[in-house]
Amino acid sequence: MKVRGYRLAVLGVFLLAALFMSSCVGNIWGLGVKSIEINAPVEKVFKYLEDPGNYMTYPPVNGKISNVQGQGLGWTCTINYEYAPRQRINSDFALVDYVPNQQLVFKAGNTVEKNDGAYTFILTPTPDGGTRLVWVSEGSVEVPLFVAITKWGKAKFDREYTKFMDDFAGRMKTELEK
C-alpha cells in the first residue's frame, strides 16, 4: 500500500510540475541565411523589398499590415500574421539601415509576444543583369518553457524557420521574375 501511495505522490508532483512549466515561458532563438539569384535587376528587387505591402504576399495564412508610417530609412509598420495554426506573430517593424540598391535592415519586436529579430537583405548585381540576394534572418520567439528547453522544441523551431525562409525566397523569386 505504501508503494502505491508513493507512486501516486510522484505522479501528482510530476503533473503539478508539468502544469507549472506549461505556464512558464522561455525563448527560442533562430538564425537563418538564405542566398538566391533572382533574374531581375537590383533596382527592381530593392524596390520590392522596401515596400512593406509586399511582405503580406508570403507564408502568412492570415496576415495584415497596418500603421505604416514614413518611407525609406525609418519607416515603421505593424505586421500581424498567423504562420501556423495557433501560432501568431504581432510585431512592430522598423527600417534601421538603408543603402539604396544594396542593403536593407529591419528590426522587429513586440513587448506583448516577446518576439524580436533582425532581417538583413544584401543585394549585389550579377554579371548577367540579375541580383544575388543574401538574406540573414535572426529572431527570438517566446514559447512555453517545456518547448524552449527541449531539443525537440528547438529542432521544430529551426525546421519552421528554414521553411519560412525557403517559402519567402521562392515566392519572391517567382514574383520578381514575372
N, C-alpha and C positions, 0 to 999 in steps of 0.2 A: 504494500500500500504506500509506503514511503517513497519508493521509486516512482510510482505513478504520479504522486503529488509533486515530486521533484521535476519530472518531465513536464507537467502542466505549468509549473512555475517558470521553467526555462522557456517554454513556448510563449507564455504570457510576456515575459521580458523581451523576447525576440519580436513579438508583434508590436509591443509598445515602442521599441527601438525603430522598427520599420515605419510605424506611424509618425514618429518624431522626425526621422530622416526624410520622409516624403514632404514634410512641411518646411524643411530647411532647403536652402538653395546654394548652389555653387556655380562657378563659371567654367565654361569650356572655351578654350582659345583655339582658333584655326588660322592657318596661313596657307595661302594657295598662290601659285604662279602659273599663269597661262600665257603662252605665246602663240599667236596665229598670224598668218599672212592673209590680207584682205586685198582682193583685186579691185581697189578703189583708191583714188588719190588721198594723200594725208589730209588735205583740207576738208574733204567730204567726211572722212572718218572723225576728225576732230569736231567738226560742226555737229555731227550726230551725237557724239559723246557729251558735248556741252549743253545739250537740250534735255532738261530733266524729264520732259514728257516721254522721251524715248525709253526711259527705264521701266515703264509700266508695260512694255510690249514683251517682257521676258517671263521667267518662270512663275511669277505670282499667279495663283489660282484666282484669287480676288485681290485686286490692288487698286490703289488710288494715290494720286499725288496731290498735295494741297499746300497752301500757304507759300507759294513760290514768290520769292522776293529778289529783285536785282537781276543782273546779268554779269557774265564774266566772273572775275575774281570776286569772291564774297557772296555770290548768290546762295540763297538758302531755300530749303523746302522741307516738307514733311512727307515721308513715304510710309504708307500703311499697306501691308500685304500679308496674305496667308500663303506660305510656300509649301505647306503640307497640312493635312487635317489637324486642326487644333494647334498649329504652330504658326504664330503670327509675329511679325516684326512691325514695330511702330518706331520709326527713327527720324530724327532731325538730321538733315544733311547740309553740309556747307562746303563750298568750293574754296579750298585754302591755298592752293598753288595752281598757277595758270600760266603756261608758256604757250602762246598760240602755235598751233600745229605741231607741238612737241610733247606737252605733258599736261595732265590734269590730275589733281589730287583732291579727293573728297574725304572729309571726316564725317563720321556718323556717330550718333549717340542719343541715348534717351535714359533719363533717370527712372522712368517707370519700369521698363523691362530690363534695365541694366545691360543693354547690349550696346557695344560700341565697336568702332573699327575704322580702318582707313582703306581707301581704294585708290590705287595709283594706276594711271594709264600712261604709258610711254609710247609715243608714235615715232617711227622712223621710215623715211621713204625707201622703197626697194628699187633696184635698177630698172625694173620693168614698169615703173609708174604706180605700183601698188603701195601698200602700207604694211609694215611689220608692227603689230600691236603687242606690247607686253603689258599684261595686267597683273598687278600684285594686289592681293586682297587679304587683309587680316582682320579678324574680328573676334569678339567675345560675346557669348550668349549665356544668359542666366538660365539654368536648368535645375530640376530637383537634385539635391545633393547626392542621392544614391546613383543618379546617372552620371554626374560630374566625376565621381571618384572611381568609376569602373573603367576598365579597358574597353568594355563593350560600348559604353556611352561615348567615349572619345572616338572609337573607330566608326560608330554610326554617324557622329557629327562630321568626321572627316569625309566619309562617303557622300553625305548630303552636300557638304561644302564643295567637293570636287564636282558633283553632278550639277550643282547650281552654276559653277564657273563654266563647265562644258556647255550647258544649255545656253547660257548667256552669250558666250563667244560664238557658238554655232548659229544662233538666231541672228546675232548682229552681223555676222559674215554674210549670211543669206540675204538679209535686208539691204546691206550696203552694196552687194554685188548685183543687184537687180538692174 
